[in-house]
Amino acid sequence: MMDIQYSTALIASIEHKHLLLDTNVFRDAVSKPSVFFDFFKDLRKADVTLTTIDFVKYELMKGSSSEVKYKDKEESVNTIIDAVIPVVPETYQLVYKLIQRYGIAGTAVNITDLFLGAILMQYKGNIYLMTRDTSDFIQSIFDLSFVVNIPFNKGIFTYGIYQYTK
Amino acid sequence: MTLPKPKHKKFINKKKFIKIAKKVQESFKEEAKYLSEKKMNDGHTIFHRTYCFN
């Protein structure tokens, strides 16, 4: 059976850098844990720091029907990531800048994605974003550096690895 | 502001990861079911309100 597919240049490019993970990556990781575990392990071997922001954690944590389920989710997220990137006053200001850059295309972009985008703007070449939400991270603003494909029962999920270099 | 860099990277156990992932996946399924039912109920509510308004 075919597993995860990505360019060999991916690991070399993001080596020693930070990889920001979107909500959908965590959701998919629990759906296909073996594949994602190996992928994350390869990234860690290359000294990639796996990160996210609190907004992504909020999206994942909400809806837990019991304290045990809440704690399980928390544990799964903390197992994947090495650090949470703090949202600081500069990030909030960059969100406004990003909204201006999006123009009309920003109408449907959710708040979490705006903050993820603002973090990319803030740390530029030192950080990449991995997301399955490939329609909101438009290429007129963000650079689509790599594509990762993972076959699931319901089809092939495609993830974009984005960077902001402008 | 610099990016946070942990001193030690996590190297967790694969079996442990799969075990916790299975439990979390069940939670997500439960939430998806709740959302789908809520959408159905809300849909009825909207229809009902529109119907009354007309």
Backbone of each chain as ProteinMPNN parsed JSONL, in Angstrom:
{"seq_chain_A": "MMDIQYSTALIASIEHKHLLLDTNVFRDAVSKPSVFFDFFKDLRKADVTLTTIDFVKYELMKGSSSEVKYKDKEESVNTIIDAVIPVVPETYQLVYKLIQRYGIAGTAVNITDLFLGAILMQYKGNIYLMTRDTSDFIQSIFDLSFVVNIPFNKGIFTYGIYQYTK", "coords_chain_A": {"N_chain_A": [[0.838, -1.213, 0.0], [0.469, 2.228, -0.802], [2.17, 4.875, 0.825], [2.815, 7.937, 2.557], [3.636, 10.682, 0.417], [6.176, 12.736, -0.689], [8.423, 15.359, -1.783], [11.941, 14.763, -1.928], [13.402, 16.91, -1.332], [12.075, 18.285, 0.562], [12.557, 17.704, 3.382], [15.226, 18.482, 3.571], [14.999, 21.192, 3.079], [13.458, 22.203, 5.18], [14.903, 21.579, 7.37], [16.21, 22.091, 10.618], [14.44, 24.114, 11.038], [11.237, 25.681, 11.9], [8.085, 24.058, 11.894], [4.849, 24.838, 11.405], [1.771, 23.631, 12.459], [-1.445, 23.116, 11.146], [-4.932, 22.925, 12.181], [-6.272, 20.837, 10.78], [-4.221, 19.027, 10.262], [-3.616, 17.847, 12.721], [-6.059, 16.623, 13.196], [-6.158, 14.784, 11.083], [-3.92, 13.32, 11.694], [-4.63, 11.74, 13.882], [-6.356, 10.098, 12.662], [-4.843, 8.651, 10.905], [-2.579, 7.473, 12.374], [-0.154, 5.937, 12.316], [1.175, 6.501, 9.89], [1.505, 9.299, 10.072], [3.013, 9.414, 12.408], [5.48, 8.311, 11.633], [6.206, 10.214, 9.739], [6.408, 12.577, 11.276], [8.466, 11.749, 12.905], [10.601, 11.547, 11.107], [10.85, 14.232, 10.496], [11.6, 15.285, 12.958], [14.053, 14.066, 13.253], [15.485, 15.55, 11.507], [15.859, 17.811, 12.875], [13.65, 19.478, 12.923], [11.397, 21.71, 14.354], [8.37, 21.01, 15.667], [5.425, 22.782, 15.71], [2.624, 24.777, 16.918], [-0.173, 27.072, 17.239], [-2.034, 28.654, 19.908], [-4.663, 29.124, 19.038], [-5.201, 27.089, 17.22], [-5.091, 24.933, 18.946], [-7.308, 25.525, 20.546], [-9.363, 25.105, 18.691], [-9.162, 22.379, 18.383], [-9.579, 21.366, 20.951], [-12.144, 22.129, 21.727], [-15.494, 20.986, 22.21], [-15.092, 18.594, 23.453], [-16.499, 15.913, 25.137], [-16.186, 15.012, 27.722], [-14.12, 15.196, 30.698], [-12.057, 13.396, 30.597], [-11.873, 12.857, 27.869], [-11.159, 15.358, 26.966], [-8.636, 15.617, 28.146], [-7.31, 13.517, 26.857], [-7.241, 14.478, 24.247], [-5.695, 16.726, 24.626], [-3.309, 15.523, 25.396], [-2.68, 14.147, 23.043], [-2.167, 16.244, 21.274], [-0.041, 17.53, 22.574], [1.79, 15.522, 22.397], [2.506, 15.511, 19.781], [3.512, 18.103, 19.165], [6.417, 20.252, 19.697], [6.595, 22.746, 20.72], [4.624, 25.676, 21.55], [3.857, 28.448, 19.632], [3.944, 31.7, 20.763], [1.333, 34.141, 20.506], [1.849, 37.406, 19.92], [1.769, 41.038, 20.564], [2.737, 42.115, 18.099], [1.984, 40.153, 16.283], [-0.792, 40.396, 16.227], [-1.024, 42.873, 14.971], [0.04, 42.256, 12.5], [-1.943, 40.634, 11.51], [-3.909, 42.451, 10.721], [-2.555, 43.629, 8.608], [-2.337, 41.463, 6.938], [-5.023, 40.943, 6.368], [-5.565, 43.145, 4.795], [-3.911, 42.535, 2.647], [-5.152, 40.262, 1.629], [-7.6, 41.215, 0.681], [-10.684, 41.024, -1.069], [-10.625, 38.281, -1.198], [-10.224, 37.496, 1.355], [-12.571, 37.323, 2.689], [-13.798, 34.853, 3.376], [-11.913, 33.665, 4.964], [-10.892, 32.061, 7.925], [-10.439, 33.052, 11.419], [-8.376, 31.676, 12.777], [-6.756, 30.806, 10.643], [-5.903, 33.284, 9.724], [-4.248, 34.088, 11.83], [-2.327, 32.074, 11.723], [-1.229, 32.656, 9.259], [-0.249, 35.209, 9.841], [1.75, 34.58, 11.65], [3.527, 33.286, 9.952], [4.272, 35.479, 8.437], [5.538, 36.964, 10.363], [7.83, 35.474, 11.14], [9.029, 34.772, 8.826], [11.509, 33.38, 6.805], [12.2, 31.422, 8.632], [10.258, 29.68, 9.288], [7.715, 27.311, 8.38], [4.444, 26.421, 7.157], [2.183, 23.74, 7.564], [-0.66, 22.631, 6.004], [-3.975, 21.438, 5.183], [-5.777, 23.022, 4.176], [-5.839, 24.287, 1.453], [-6.965, 26.232, -0.104], [-7.375, 28.657, 1.158], [-4.877, 29.696, 1.792], [-3.6, 31.626, -0.148], [-1.693, 31.817, -3.179], [-0.825, 34.246, -4.067], [-0.054, 35.588, -1.922], [1.265, 33.822, -0.126], [4.044, 31.516, -0.355], [3.92, 28.51, -1.987], [5.723, 25.997, -1.067], [6.149, 23.22, -0.968], [4.43, 20.081, -1.634], [2.521, 17.668, 0.043], [1.37, 14.412, -0.126], [-1.08, 12.226, 1.102], [-2.466, 9.074, 1.107], [-5.779, 8.271, 1.938], [-8.59, 6.317, 3.115], [-10.857, 7.525, 2.068], [-9.895, 8.948, -0.073], [-7.204, 10.894, -1.599], [-5.368, 12.918, 0.468], [-4.205, 16.164, 0.242], [-1.579, 18.188, 1.273], [-0.369, 21.453, 1.799], [2.833, 22.947, 1.981], [3.71, 25.813, 3.237], [5.254, 29.079, 2.961], [6.246, 32.364, 3.944], [7.715, 34.832, 2.189], [7.889, 37.365, 1.254]], "CA_chain_A": [[0.0, 0.0, 0.0], [1.262, 3.46, -0.914], [2.082, 5.734, 2.004], [3.005, 9.378, 2.361], [4.453, 11.041, -0.745], [6.672, 14.123, -0.728], [9.713, 15.551, -2.432], [13.095, 14.515, -1.06], [13.953, 18.232, -0.969], [11.292, 18.859, 1.67], [13.256, 17.598, 4.667], [16.449, 19.3, 3.497], [14.64, 22.619, 3.117], [12.914, 22.646, 6.471], [15.843, 21.152, 8.411], [16.555, 23.092, 11.659], [13.453, 25.204, 11.07], [9.987, 25.381, 12.593], [6.941, 23.705, 11.054], [3.607, 25.18, 12.076], [0.753, 22.658, 12.031], [-2.834, 23.593, 11.17], [-5.884, 22.042, 12.869], [-6.576, 19.636, 9.998], [-3.106, 18.073, 10.345], [-3.815, 17.092, 13.971], [-7.246, 15.772, 13.017], [-5.795, 13.691, 10.185], [-2.88, 12.507, 12.344], [-5.251, 10.708, 14.722], [-7.06, 9.198, 11.76], [-3.824, 7.793, 10.297], [-1.46, 7.739, 13.285], [1.102, 5.271, 11.988], [1.802, 7.249, 8.8], [1.924, 10.608, 10.58], [4.071, 9.228, 13.397], [6.743, 8.147, 10.903], [6.514, 11.495, 9.102], [6.877, 13.477, 12.334], [9.76, 11.233, 13.38], [11.59, 11.954, 10.11], [11.04, 15.68, 10.645], [12.363, 15.521, 14.202], [15.437, 13.637, 12.996], [16.106, 16.658, 10.767], [15.838, 18.942, 13.803], [12.504, 20.365, 12.662], [10.607, 21.921, 15.566], [6.937, 20.949, 15.346], [4.766, 23.797, 16.535], [1.314, 25.284, 16.541], [-0.554, 28.25, 18.038], [-3.151, 28.332, 20.806], [-5.937, 29.138, 18.309], [-5.37, 25.736, 16.673], [-5.413, 24.074, 20.095], [-8.708, 25.792, 20.932], [-10.237, 24.436, 17.712], [-9.115, 20.938, 18.622], [-10.059, 21.014, 22.287], [-13.58, 22.395, 21.932], [-16.388, 19.885, 21.85], [-14.804, 17.372, 24.224], [-17.71, 15.642, 25.926], [-15.86, 14.695, 29.116], [-12.789, 15.65, 31.096], [-11.102, 12.384, 30.121], [-11.688, 13.062, 26.424], [-10.421, 16.62, 26.848], [-7.237, 15.322, 28.511], [-6.751, 12.677, 25.786], [-6.948, 15.361, 23.114], [-4.565, 17.559, 25.049], [-2.124, 14.664, 25.365], [-2.317, 13.852, 21.652], [-1.567, 17.462, 20.691], [1.266, 17.738, 23.207], [2.685, 14.469, 21.939], [2.97, 15.856, 18.434], [4.274, 19.354, 19.076], [7.546, 20.516, 20.585], [6.406, 24.067, 21.336], [3.523, 26.529, 21.068], [4.383, 29.784, 19.313], [3.043, 32.691, 21.372], [0.8, 35.248, 19.713], [2.297, 38.616, 20.622], [1.142, 42.228, 19.953], [3.14, 42.262, 16.688], [1.19, 39.199, 15.486], [-2.128, 40.994, 16.052], [-0.898, 43.939, 13.973], [0.269, 41.61, 11.197], [-3.241, 40.115, 11.031], [-4.541, 43.556, 9.985], [-1.809, 43.778, 7.348], [-2.698, 40.304, 6.115], [-6.405, 41.162, 5.914], [-5.465, 44.097, 3.674], [-3.306, 41.831, 1.517], [-6.151, 39.336, 1.092], [-8.68, 41.909, -0.022], [-11.965, 40.308, -1.117], [-10.368, 36.842, -0.987], [-10.16, 37.237, 2.792], [-13.931, 37.267, 3.246], [-14.131, 33.535, 3.955], [-10.78, 33.111, 5.721], [-11.224, 32.081, 9.355], [-9.506, 33.77, 12.289], [-7.191, 30.849, 13.04], [-5.893, 30.861, 9.459], [-5.282, 34.618, 9.69], [-3.147, 34.093, 12.798], [-1.262, 31.205, 11.187], [-0.591, 33.455, 8.206], [0.494, 36.306, 10.468], [2.973, 33.984, 12.233], [4.445, 33.088, 8.818], [4.782, 36.817, 8.084], [6.386, 37.42, 11.458], [9.118, 34.765, 11.225], [9.461, 34.585, 7.427], [12.273, 32.214, 6.335], [12.507, 30.449, 9.69], [9.092, 28.854, 9.608], [6.807, 26.849, 7.314], [3.133, 25.974, 7.623], [1.606, 22.571, 6.9], [-2.122, 22.681, 6.099], [-4.761, 20.832, 4.099], [-6.655, 24.098, 3.719], [-5.003, 24.861, 0.405], [-7.635, 27.296, -0.866], [-7.308, 29.938, 1.871], [-3.513, 30.23, 1.797], [-3.467, 31.916, -1.58], [-0.295, 31.92, -3.601], [-0.413, 35.632, -4.333], [0.514, 36.065, -0.649], [2.182, 32.824, 0.447], [4.748, 30.654, -1.307], [3.674, 27.072, -1.813], [7.069, 25.445, -1.248], [6.077, 21.778, -1.211], [3.124, 19.428, -1.518], [2.619, 16.338, 0.653], [0.159, 13.63, -0.402], [-1.276, 11.05, 1.961], [-3.682, 8.346, 0.728], [-6.733, 7.866, 2.981], [-9.644, 5.469, 2.542], [-11.815, 8.326, 1.301], [-9.227, 9.651, -1.157], [-5.844, 11.355, -1.312], [-5.343, 14.24, 1.094], [-3.041, 16.946, -0.167], [-1.197, 19.244, 2.218], [0.582, 22.434, 1.284], [3.858, 23.437, 2.92], [3.779, 27.217, 2.825], [6.188, 29.99, 3.603], [6.034, 33.767, 3.549], [9.076, 35.353, 1.972], [7.858, 38.692, 0.608]], "C_chain_A": [[0.87, 1.258, 0.0], [1.066, 4.343, 0.331], [2.287, 7.193, 1.637], [3.979, 9.674, 1.201], [4.883, 12.502, -0.649], [8.061, 14.181, -1.353], [10.853, 15.323, -1.445], [13.71, 15.843, -0.591], [13.231, 18.846, 0.239], [12.072, 18.867, 2.985], [14.502, 18.507, 4.668], [16.131, 20.784, 3.633], [14.169, 23.077, 4.486], [13.777, 22.219, 7.664], [16.206, 22.322, 9.329], [15.549, 24.242, 11.746], [12.199, 24.773, 11.846], [8.906, 25.027, 11.565], [5.674, 23.909, 11.88], [2.52, 24.235, 11.554], [-0.65, 23.237, 12.197], [-3.735, 22.523, 11.816], [-6.114, 20.728, 12.108], [-5.452, 18.594, 10.052], [-3.251, 17.207, 11.606], [-4.99, 16.12, 13.833], [-6.904, 14.55, 12.155], [-4.78, 12.751, 10.838], [-3.497, 11.432, 13.232], [-6.039, 9.702, 13.881], [-6.087, 8.212, 11.107], [-2.53, 7.916, 11.119], [-0.123, 7.124, 12.888], [1.89, 6.054, 10.934], [2.336, 8.59, 9.312], [3.054, 10.483, 11.602], [5.429, 9.137, 12.698], [7.188, 9.455, 10.252], [7.091, 12.472, 10.143], [8.26, 13.05, 12.844], [10.879, 11.652, 12.418], [11.89, 13.45, 10.226], [11.887, 15.982, 11.881], [13.832, 15.133, 14.03], [16.212, 14.744, 12.298], [16.08, 17.955, 11.593], [14.758, 19.971, 13.44], [11.729, 20.488, 13.977], [9.134, 21.961, 15.165], [6.179, 21.869, 16.295], [3.314, 24.02, 16.107], [1.055, 26.564, 17.336], [-1.769, 27.873, 18.886], [-4.496, 28.298, 20.078], [-6.234, 27.749, 17.711], [-5.755, 24.782, 17.802], [-6.86, 24.281, 20.544], [-9.662, 25.038, 20.006], [-10.301, 22.929, 17.966], [-9.781, 20.543, 19.929], [-11.574, 21.174, 22.441], [-14.425, 21.2, 21.464], [-16.135, 18.604, 22.623], [-15.951, 17.112, 25.2], [-17.438, 15.241, 27.373], [-14.446, 15.174, 29.415], [-11.721, 14.679, 30.579], [-10.804, 12.6, 28.642], [-10.915, 14.341, 26.151], [-8.927, 16.366, 27.09], [-6.559, 14.465, 27.433], [-6.354, 13.533, 24.582], [-5.706, 16.199, 23.414], [-3.255, 16.76, 24.951], [-1.683, 14.382, 23.93], [-1.653, 15.052, 20.987], [-0.163, 17.66, 21.252], [2.291, 16.688, 22.808], [3.294, 14.83, 20.586], [3.893, 17.075, 18.449], [5.427, 19.445, 20.088], [7.352, 21.836, 21.328], [5.181, 24.759, 20.753], [4.125, 27.912, 20.815], [3.434, 30.828, 19.898], [2.582, 33.749, 20.376], [1.089, 36.517, 20.506], [1.659, 39.847, 19.96], [1.493, 42.429, 18.475], [2.304, 41.353, 15.773], [-0.189, 39.796, 15.186], [-2.096, 42.089, 14.98], [-0.707, 43.354, 12.577], [-1.024, 41.019, 10.628], [-3.953, 41.208, 10.235], [-3.886, 43.743, 8.608], [-2.208, 42.656, 6.372], [-4.112, 40.453, 5.552], [-6.401, 42.117, 4.713], [-4.91, 43.413, 2.431], [-4.327, 40.898, 0.845], [-7.205, 40.051, 0.251], [-9.958, 41.09, 0.028], [-11.795, 38.811, -0.844], [-10.329, 36.49, 0.495], [-11.523, 37.08, 3.444], [-14.217, 35.951, 3.972], [-13.004, 32.941, 4.8], [-11.091, 33.177, 7.221], [-10.094, 32.692, 10.187], [-8.225, 32.971, 12.554], [-6.219, 30.909, 11.866], [-5.204, 32.215, 9.334], [-4.094, 34.679, 10.654], [-1.993, 33.2, 12.333], [-0.482, 31.966, 10.11], [0.258, 34.578, 8.777], [1.792, 35.797, 11.103], [4.004, 33.732, 11.122], [5.086, 34.413, 8.426], [5.802, 37.294, 9.115], [7.782, 36.78, 11.423], [9.689, 34.372, 9.858], [10.22, 33.273, 7.118], [12.526, 31.138, 7.372], [11.368, 29.477, 9.972], [8.27, 28.504, 8.362], [5.481, 26.468, 7.97], [2.713, 24.731, 6.856], [0.099, 22.613, 7.11], [-2.773, 21.961, 4.924], [-5.704, 21.873, 3.504], [-5.912, 24.891, 2.628], [-5.689, 25.972, -0.388], [-7.534, 28.654, -0.17], [-5.904, 30.533, 1.929], [-3.114, 30.492, 0.341], [-2.018, 32.239, -1.961], [0.135, 33.317, -4.012], [0.175, 36.245, -3.048], [1.584, 35.101, -0.137], [2.842, 31.986, -0.654], [4.404, 29.201, -0.993], [5.0, 26.375, -2.114], [7.053, 23.963, -1.604], [4.642, 21.28, -1.088], [3.364, 18.039, -0.922], [1.297, 15.622, 0.383], [0.082, 12.416, 0.514], [-2.573, 10.336, 1.545], [-4.498, 7.949, 1.96], [-7.776, 6.973, 2.313], [-10.569, 6.273, 1.64], [-11.177, 9.123, 0.163], [-7.817, 10.059, -0.774], [-5.927, 12.751, -0.713], [-4.042, 14.945, 0.704], [-2.807, 18.086, 0.807], [-0.205, 20.185, 1.532], [1.574, 22.776, 2.38], [4.168, 24.863, 2.453], [4.828, 27.998, 3.612], [5.833, 31.409, 3.168], [7.416, 34.383, 3.399], [9.1, 36.78, 1.424], [8.462, 39.785, 1.493]], "O_chain_A": [[1.872, 1.337, 0.71], [-0.051, 4.525, 0.815], [1.964, 7.619, 0.528], [4.998, 9.003, 1.037], [4.044, 13.397, -0.541], [8.77, 13.178, -1.435], [10.736, 15.654, -0.265], [14.435, 15.893, 0.403], [13.716, 19.798, 0.851], [12.226, 19.911, 3.62], [14.779, 19.202, 5.646], [16.898, 21.54, 4.228], [14.446, 24.201, 4.904], [13.426, 22.467, 8.817], [16.478, 23.423, 8.851], [15.785, 25.226, 12.447], [12.119, 23.662, 12.37], [8.832, 25.635, 10.497], [5.455, 23.255, 12.9], [2.372, 24.063, 10.344], [-0.995, 23.776, 13.249], [-3.334, 21.369, 11.971], [-6.147, 19.651, 12.704], [-5.714, 17.401, 9.901], [-3.038, 15.996, 11.566], [-4.935, 14.975, 14.28], [-7.31, 13.428, 12.46], [-4.774, 11.548, 10.577], [-2.956, 10.331, 13.333], [-6.347, 8.6, 14.335], [-6.457, 7.08, 10.793], [-1.515, 8.404, 10.621], [0.927, 7.73, 13.104], [3.099, 6.248, 11.059], [3.472, 8.967, 9.025], [3.942, 11.334, 11.662], [6.395, 9.784, 13.1], [8.377, 9.771, 10.212], [8.123, 13.104, 9.915], [9.104, 13.886, 13.168], [11.959, 12.058, 12.847], [13.034, 13.879, 10.074], [12.778, 16.831, 11.845], [14.729, 15.773, 14.577], [17.425, 14.871, 12.463], [16.259, 19.049, 11.057], [14.939, 21.174, 13.628], [11.443, 19.485, 14.631], [8.709, 22.839, 14.416], [6.28, 21.751, 17.516], [2.858, 23.517, 15.08], [1.944, 27.075, 18.017], [-2.448, 26.885, 18.605], [-5.379, 27.527, 20.454], [-7.381, 27.301, 17.703], [-6.63, 23.932, 17.639], [-7.552, 23.321, 20.882], [-10.629, 24.42, 20.453], [-11.34, 22.293, 17.791], [-10.461, 19.52, 20.01], [-12.207, 20.438, 23.197], [-14.115, 20.522, 20.484], [-16.874, 17.631, 22.473], [-16.323, 17.983, 25.987], [-18.372, 15.141, 28.169], [-13.681, 15.511, 28.512], [-10.63, 15.087, 30.179], [-9.653, 12.538, 28.208], [-10.112, 14.405, 25.219], [-8.073, 16.837, 26.339], [-5.381, 14.658, 27.131], [-5.294, 13.348, 23.984], [-4.81, 16.354, 22.584], [-2.235, 17.268, 24.483], [-0.491, 14.374, 23.624], [-0.694, 14.9, 20.231], [0.783, 17.925, 20.511], [3.498, 16.922, 22.869], [4.442, 14.497, 20.293], [4.944, 17.066, 17.807], [5.416, 18.824, 21.151], [7.876, 22.023, 22.426], [4.755, 24.477, 19.633], [4.811, 28.471, 21.671], [2.248, 30.842, 19.566], [3.346, 34.191, 19.518], [0.622, 36.672, 21.634], [1.061, 39.715, 18.892], [0.65, 42.861, 17.689], [1.962, 41.724, 14.65], [-0.687, 39.72, 14.063], [-3.025, 42.214, 14.183], [-1.225, 43.886, 11.594], [-1.18, 40.914, 9.411], [-4.537, 40.928, 9.189], [-4.554, 43.978, 7.602], [-2.385, 42.872, 5.173], [-4.361, 40.124, 4.393], [-7.137, 41.92, 3.746], [-5.362, 43.662, 1.314], [-4.345, 40.775, -0.38], [-7.642, 39.533, -0.777], [-10.283, 40.519, 1.069], [-12.701, 38.157, -0.327], [-10.394, 35.314, 0.855], [-11.615, 36.742, 4.624], [-14.807, 35.945, 5.053], [-13.134, 31.824, 5.3], [-11.504, 34.221, 7.728], [-8.96, 32.83, 9.727], [-7.127, 33.528, 12.553], [-5.011, 31.045, 12.058], [-4.058, 32.293, 8.892], [-3.057, 35.255, 10.328], [-0.824, 33.534, 12.528], [0.748, 31.924, 10.06], [1.343, 34.87, 8.274], [2.808, 36.493, 11.096], [5.201, 33.937, 11.321], [6.277, 34.475, 8.122], [6.795, 37.939, 8.779], [8.787, 37.454, 11.648], [10.724, 33.711, 9.776], [9.635, 32.191, 7.166], [13.012, 30.057, 7.039], [11.5, 28.568, 10.791], [8.152, 29.297, 7.428], [5.411, 26.226, 9.175], [2.867, 24.67, 5.636], [-0.374, 22.63, 8.246], [-2.214, 21.88, 3.83], [-6.342, 21.645, 2.476], [-5.432, 26.001, 2.856], [-5.065, 26.589, -1.252], [-7.6, 29.692, -0.829], [-5.753, 31.743, 2.096], [-2.409, 29.708, -0.294], [-1.252, 32.829, -1.199], [1.313, 33.557, -4.276], [0.819, 37.293, -3.092], [2.679, 35.521, 0.239], [2.277, 31.779, -1.728], [4.582, 28.735, 0.133], [5.357, 26.186, -3.277], [7.839, 23.504, -2.433], [3.771, 21.946, -0.527], [4.284, 17.327, -1.324], [0.226, 16.174, 0.637], [1.054, 11.679, 0.677], [-3.653, 10.921, 1.621], [-3.969, 7.362, 2.904], [-7.833, 6.887, 1.086], [-11.014, 5.795, 0.596], [-11.864, 9.901, -0.498], [-7.293, 9.624, 0.252], [-6.494, 13.66, -1.319], [-2.947, 14.395, 0.822], [-3.718, 18.85, 1.125], [0.675, 19.754, 0.788], [1.215, 22.883, 3.553], [4.8, 25.077, 1.418], [5.221, 27.647, 4.725], [5.191, 31.611, 2.137], [8.188, 34.449, 4.355], [10.164, 37.341, 1.161], [8.509, 40.949, 1.093]]}, "seq_chain_B": "MTLPKPKHKKFINKKKFIKIAKKVQESFKEEAKYLSEKKMNDGHTIFHRTYCFN", "coords_chain_B": {"N_chain_B": [[11.364, 39.224, 18.978], [11.936, 35.839, 19.324], [11.694, 32.577, 17.853], [10.262, 29.899, 19.762], [12.398, 27.404, 20.984], [12.71, 24.181, 21.885], [14.85, 22.527, 24.266], [15.18, 19.797, 24.237], [14.08, 17.473, 21.861], [11.011, 15.685, 21.398], [10.859, 12.16, 21.51], [8.705, 10.037, 21.031], [6.902, 7.029, 21.895], [5.737, 4.818, 19.428], [3.577, 2.991, 19.651], [2.222, 4.002, 21.844], [1.437, 6.449, 20.86], [-0.322, 5.693, 18.806], [-2.3, 4.468, 20.309], [-3.384, 6.578, 21.879], [-4.235, 8.187, 19.801], [-6.307, 6.702, 18.664], [-8.253, 6.872, 20.646], [-8.769, 9.622, 20.635], [-9.705, 9.942, 18.071], [-12.168, 8.703, 18.255], [-13.495, 10.582, 19.845], [-13.58, 12.755, 18.061], [-15.266, 11.683, 16.146], [-17.602, 11.467, 17.594], [-18.114, 14.173, 18.051], [-18.517, 15.025, 15.428], [-20.863, 13.694, 14.823], [-22.574, 14.915, 16.631], [-22.511, 17.537, 15.644], [-23.613, 17.17, 13.101], [-26.194, 16.342, 13.76], [-27.032, 18.611, 15.105], [-26.989, 20.516, 13.074], [-29.012, 19.528, 11.484], [-31.216, 19.815, 13.209], [-31.148, 22.604, 13.647], [-31.599, 23.432, 11.093], [-34.232, 22.687, 10.75], [-35.335, 24.441, 12.571], [-34.77, 26.926, 11.42], [-36.255, 26.691, 9.077], [-38.776, 26.484, 10.176], [-39.032, 28.994, 11.401], [-38.914, 30.685, 9.195], [-41.108, 29.849, 7.882], [-43.141, 30.62, 9.671], [-42.743, 33.344, 9.616], [-43.462, 34.004, 7.06]], "CA_chain_B": [[10.769, 37.952, 19.45], [12.48, 34.685, 18.617], [10.845, 31.382, 17.891], [10.616, 29.014, 20.875], [13.142, 26.2, 20.574], [12.922, 23.327, 23.059], [16.208, 21.959, 24.376], [15.123, 18.383, 23.853], [12.944, 17.101, 21.022], [10.341, 14.484, 21.898], [10.897, 10.939, 20.699], [7.709, 9.238, 21.74], [6.671, 5.652, 21.52], [4.725, 4.723, 18.365], [2.399, 2.278, 20.161], [1.528, 4.927, 22.746], [0.84, 7.464, 19.997], [-1.464, 5.079, 18.113], [-3.331, 4.208, 21.333], [-4.048, 7.853, 22.217], [-4.878, 8.658, 18.566], [-7.577, 5.974, 18.509], [-9.216, 7.435, 21.603], [-9.129, 10.97, 20.178], [-10.511, 9.791, 16.854], [-13.542, 8.413, 18.712], [-14.057, 11.874, 20.274], [-13.888, 13.544, 16.859], [-16.449, 11.067, 15.516], [-18.728, 11.842, 18.459], [-18.373, 15.606, 17.79], [-19.055, 15.134, 14.064], [-22.248, 13.225, 14.924], [-23.299, 15.984, 17.334], [-22.63, 18.665, 14.706], [-24.534, 16.82, 12.025], [-27.546, 16.37, 14.337], [-27.345, 20.019, 15.422], [-27.281, 21.171, 11.789], [-30.339, 19.064, 11.067], [-32.197, 20.456, 14.092], [-31.136, 24.048, 13.363], [-32.22, 23.57, 9.776], [-35.685, 22.625, 10.985], [-35.703, 25.662, 13.285], [-34.755, 28.017, 10.443], [-37.387, 26.479, 8.19], [-39.966, 26.772, 10.946], [-39.123, 30.448, 11.59], [-39.2, 31.279, 7.898], [-42.49, 29.478, 7.595], [-43.984, 31.465, 10.517], [-42.57, 34.726, 9.176], [-44.241, 34.179, 5.842]], "C_chain_B": [[11.339, 36.798, 18.635], [11.54, 33.487, 18.766], [11.243, 30.476, 19.052], [11.289, 27.731, 20.382], [13.386, 25.324, 21.802], [14.325, 22.724, 23.068], [16.236, 20.51, 23.909], [13.876, 18.121, 23.015], [12.338, 15.806, 21.559], [10.559, 13.301, 20.952], [9.964, 9.953, 21.386], [7.554, 7.845, 21.138], [5.504, 5.551, 20.518], [3.429, 4.064, 18.86], [1.544, 3.201, 21.027], [0.775, 5.986, 21.929], [-0.415, 6.919, 19.313], [-2.632, 4.867, 19.092], [-4.101, 5.498, 21.656], [-4.802, 8.392, 20.995], [-6.237, 7.991, 18.37], [-8.65, 6.548, 19.42], [-9.701, 8.807, 21.124], [-10.004, 10.9, 18.926], [-11.972, 9.499, 17.203], [-14.236, 9.701, 19.155], [-14.458, 12.712, 19.071], [-15.134, 13.009, 16.149], [-17.712, 11.472, 16.276], [-19.124, 13.306, 18.189], [-18.993, 15.803, 16.402], [-20.531, 14.736, 14.05], [-23.107, 14.316, 15.571], [-23.55, 17.165, 16.384], [-23.666, 18.398, 13.625], [-25.986, 16.844, 12.531], [-27.994, 17.806, 14.615], [-27.741, 20.783, 14.141], [-28.677, 20.817, 11.318], [-31.431, 19.761, 11.875], [-32.304, 21.951, 13.818], [-31.821, 24.328, 12.029], [-33.732, 23.585, 9.892], [-36.166, 23.919, 11.617], [-35.802, 26.828, 12.306], [-35.979, 27.919, 9.527], [-38.692, 26.896, 8.888], [-40.161, 28.288, 11.083], [-39.501, 31.141, 10.288], [-40.675, 31.062, 7.553], [-43.458, 30.396, 8.369], [-43.966, 32.913, 10.033], [-43.428, 35.012, 7.939], [-45.729, 34.149, 6.161]], "O_chain_B": [[11.237, 36.781, 17.408], [10.718, 33.415, 19.679], [12.434, 30.297, 19.309], [10.794, 27.066, 19.472], [14.182, 25.684, 22.669], [14.907, 22.449, 22.019], [17.189, 20.061, 23.272], [12.766, 18.491, 23.396], [13.038, 14.948, 22.097], [10.452, 13.444, 19.734], [10.385, 9.145, 22.213], [8.015, 7.552, 20.035], [4.435, 6.121, 20.733], [2.33, 4.514, 18.536], [0.316, 3.186, 20.955], [-0.352, 6.364, 22.251], [-1.441, 7.596, 19.249], [-3.795, 5.064, 18.741], [-5.331, 5.495, 21.699], [-5.874, 8.981, 21.132], [-7.2, 8.639, 17.96], [-9.806, 6.695, 19.024], [-10.89, 9.114, 21.197], [-10.923, 11.7, 18.75], [-12.891, 9.981, 16.539], [-15.42, 9.898, 18.88], [-15.534, 13.309, 19.05], [-15.945, 13.772, 15.624], [-18.746, 11.776, 15.682], [-20.307, 13.634, 18.108], [-19.879, 16.638, 16.221], [-21.346, 15.351, 13.362], [-24.217, 14.601, 15.12], [-24.651, 17.714, 16.331], [-24.475, 19.259, 13.279], [-26.889, 17.303, 11.831], [-29.149, 18.173, 14.399], [-28.684, 21.573, 14.131], [-29.425, 21.662, 10.826], [-32.429, 20.231, 11.328], [-33.402, 22.504, 13.762], [-32.524, 25.326, 11.866], [-34.422, 24.368, 9.24], [-37.229, 24.44, 11.28], [-36.753, 27.608, 12.333], [-36.644, 28.915, 9.241], [-39.565, 27.544, 8.309], [-41.263, 28.808, 10.913], [-40.31, 32.07, 10.28], [-41.366, 31.934, 7.026], [-44.448, 30.882, 7.821], [-44.982, 33.609, 10.03], [-44.022, 36.08, 7.791], [-46.557, 34.281, 5.26]]}, "name": "protein", "num_of_chains": 2, "seq": "MMDIQYSTALIASIEHKHLLLDTNVFRDAVSKPSVFFDFFKDLRKADVTLTTIDFVKYELMKGSSSEVKYKDKEESVNTIIDAVIPVVPETYQLVYKLIQRYGIAGTAVNITDLFLGAILMQYKGNIYLMTRDTSDFIQSIFDLSFVVNIPFNKGIFTYGIYQYTKMTLPKPKHKKFINKKKFIKIAKKVQESFKEEAKYLSEKKMNDGHTIFHRTYCFN"}
